[in-house]
Amino acid sequence: MGPGEIEAYFTRIDGSYLFARWGRPIVPVVFGVADESLPAIKGAIEAVVTLAGHKMAELDTDTGANLMMFCCRDWEELLEVPNLDRLVPDLPGLILRLVAAGANQYRSFRFDPDGAIRAAFVFLRMDAHLAAASAEALVLTQAAQVILLWSDRAFAGSSPLARIGEAVVLRPEIAAVIRAGYDPVLPAVARDPSHALRLAARLANLGQAF
């Protein structure tokens, strides 16, 4: 990918450029799934974190867990989750908007003072489309979309995943952007589009390494 394509992945609807990655180890927790799905879910999250060269941990000192995934059949179920309204501002209003939009997924982020990702909340309404996906593919998609602060339209027309035979993997160009985004030489937060040039240079180096 060239700089222009990379820039588009982090350019929001209002035209502003914003890149951010996690500034602390990721501590995931998943609600609303069967126990037998947990190993696949954990493996998918670990795969993306390992790809990024980032770290996971057992505990976040501020919130216990900082990557929370909630699976439900209907959005209204979230109103019954204890203390969720403390984590998500105006939860009832959000539920009304999701219902009105017919949405089946929503992601929300919190940030450290420097702008790095501090926490992420993933909400999935398991409609027929999402229920048809494997737990691994579903979580791999979500993990890819929270490992960086992508544009709000980055994956509107395409999935970050690809299928190779029976396996579901990240698309090579998305995996490369994630790896480049966590290069320790690069800042954890960037608001200038010139940052895309630096990402492109690192993608070129990754291509030579392959």
Summary of the structure (lengths in Angstrom):
residues: 210
radius of gyration: 17.0
end to end distance: 14.9
largest distance: 51.0
contacts: 587
relative contact order: 0.20
helix: 41%
strand: 22%
